[in-house]
Amino acid sequence: MSVAKKSAPAGPAPARELTVGEVAARSGVAVSAIHFYESKGLIKGWRTVGNQRRYPREVLRRVAVIKVSQRVGIPLSAIHDALTSLPKGRTPTAEDWGTLSARWRADLDDRITRLKKLRDDLTSCIGCGCLSLDSCPLYNPGDRCAKEGPGPQLLDPDLMVDSE
Amino acid sequence: MTRNKAKKKTRSELTVGEVAARSGLAVSAIQFYESKGLIVGTRTAGRRRLYGSDVLPRVAVIKTAQSVGIPLSAMRDILTLLPTERVPSRDDWNIFLDTWRSDVDKRVARLHSLRAELLKCETCGCLSAETCPLLAAENAHET
């Protein structure tokens, strides 16, 4: 799997490199998204003497990985980290994708588990129906449960994630 | 809309610092929630922010939602079921919780189907933005 080299501009086969419009058309991704991916370091291209962007054909594979990953809710920053962690920043091979995909599946499983727990908590909450600011651990994070630390205790505060 | 009148702090009202301390969140987070319309406060004559005690369950809900990856934008929609101009009643809360629960159910179902898709993609391994049926469906969905 060779990556097109920037340092080999001499007579590249026309089909080996793509304009941003071609990448967009072939991958079904908007031109603006291609630019965005590039600005975030997720894909790399080069410029012609006329300052037009060109991309290696392998960029399509990379875009596919990015799109599928995004579709399952993986933030771009995590996709970026995963892609740059590949040796020499190579375009993911089938094996690389298998590894990444397994990681994303574990991530999905984790989200599913947390949502299911929340669902169960909400069910018991509705079933309880106390809706009391004095006794409900979900509603009353600061008082009765203060000894266990601030925040909702019914739902595991350790699961807090940075939403930024 | 008496709650929106500038006034003095009453015993049951909380300052932003008190909300932060009791919810375990940073003051900046409380301010952020308010800027996003997730919680509603009032102002004293001295321009201090004050919140009704029902802000605590609201904040707990928001914090909990964030912890499981539910976007704030989704919570804003569901939180509109809780009145801000008066203290939410038991019925208000039940309707809210019921709606939130069905939203969570939908999220779980969606994640399950995404997981199945991902597994399919992993098995197929074509990794082609041109031919991938999943991406074609995604692109069609977007347009």
Chai-1 contact restraints between the chains, C-beta under 6 A:
chainA,res_idxA,chainB,res_idxB,connection_type,confidence,min_distance_angstrom,max_distance_angstrom,comment,restraint_id
A,R26,B,E130,contact,1.0,0.0,6.0,A-B,restraint_1
A,S27,B,A129,contact,1.0,0.0,6.0,A-B,restraint_2
A,G28,B,N139,contact,1.0,0.0,6.0,A-B,restraint_3
A,L60,B,A129,contact,1.0,0.0,6.0,A-B,restraint_4
A,R61,B,L127,contact,1.0,0.0,6.0,A-B,restraint_5
A,V63,B,A129,contact,1.0,0.0,6.0,A-B,restraint_6
A,A64,B,L127,contact,1.0,0.0,6.0,A-B,restraint_7
A,A64,B,S128,contact,1.0,0.0,6.0,A-B,restraint_8
A,A64,B,A129,contact,1.0,0.0,6.0,A-B,restraint_9
A,A64,B,C132,contact,1.0,0.0,6.0,A-B,restraint_10
A,K67,B,L135,contact,1.0,0.0,6.0,A-B,restraint_11
A,V68,B,C121,contact,1.0,0.0,6.0,A-B,restraint_12
A,R71,B,E138,contact,1.0,0.0,6.0,A-B,restraint_13
A,V72,B,L114,contact,1.0,0.0,6.0,A-B,restraint_14
A,V72,B,L118,contact,1.0,0.0,6.0,A-B,restraint_15
A,A94,B,G125,contact,1.0,0.0,6.0,A-B,restraint_16
A,W97,B,L127,contact,1.0,0.0,6.0,A-B,restraint_17
A,G98,B,E122,contact,1.0,0.0,6.0,A-B,restraint_18
A,S101,B,L118,contact,1.0,0.0,6.0,A-B,restraint_19
A,S101,B,E122,contact,1.0,0.0,6.0,A-B,restraint_20
A,R105,B,L118,contact,1.0,0.0,6.0,A-B,restraint_21
A,L108,B,L111,contact,1.0,0.0,6.0,A-B,restraint_22
A,L108,B,R115,contact,1.0,0.0,6.0,A-B,restraint_23
A,R111,B,G69,contact,1.0,0.0,6.0,A-B,restraint_24
A,R111,B,L111,contact,1.0,0.0,6.0,A-B,restraint_25
A,I112,B,V108,contact,1.0,0.0,6.0,A-B,restraint_26
A,I112,B,L111,contact,1.0,0.0,6.0,A-B,restraint_27
A,R114,B,V68,contact,1.0,0.0,6.0,A-B,restraint_28
A,L115,B,V68,contact,1.0,0.0,6.0,A-B,restraint_29
A,L115,B,V104,contact,1.0,0.0,6.0,A-B,restraint_30
A,L115,B,R107,contact,1.0,0.0,6.0,A-B,restraint_31
A,L115,B,V108,contact,1.0,0.0,6.0,A-B,restraint_32
A,L118,B,V68,contact,1.0,0.0,6.0,A-B,restraint_33
A,L118,B,V104,contact,1.0,0.0,6.0,A-B,restraint_34
A,R119,B,V104,contact,1.0,0.0,6.0,A-B,restraint_35
A,L122,B,L97,contact,1.0,0.0,6.0,A-B,restraint_36
A,L122,B,R101,contact,1.0,0.0,6.0,A-B,restraint_37
A,C125,B,L97,contact,1.0,0.0,6.0,A-B,restraint_38
A,I126,B,L97,contact,1.0,0.0,6.0,A-B,restraint_39
A,L131,B,R90,contact,1.0,0.0,6.0,A-B,restraint_40
A,L131,B,W93,contact,1.0,0.0,6.0,A-B,restraint_41
A,L138,B,A60,contact,1.0,0.0,6.0,A-B,restraint_42
A,Y139,B,P57,contact,1.0,0.0,6.0,A-B,restraint_43
A,P141,B,S23,contact,1.0,0.0,6.0,A-B,restraint_44
A,P141,B,A60,contact,1.0,0.0,6.0,A-B,restraint_45
A,G142,B,R22,contact,1.0,0.0,6.0,A-B,restraint_46
A,P150,B,G24,contact,1.0,0.0,6.0,A-B,restraint_47
A,G151,B,G24,contact,1.0,0.0,6.0,A-B,restraint_48
A,P152,B,A60,contact,1.0,0.0,6.0,A-B,restraint_49
A,P152,B,T64,contact,1.0,0.0,6.0,A-B,restraint_50
A,L155,B,T64,contact,1.0,0.0,6.0,A-B,restraint_51
A,L159,B,S67,contact,1.0,0.0,6.0,A-B,restraint_52
A,M160,B,S67,contact,1.0,0.0,6.0,A-B,restraint_53
A,S163,B,Q66,contact,1.0,0.0,6.0,A-B,restraint_54
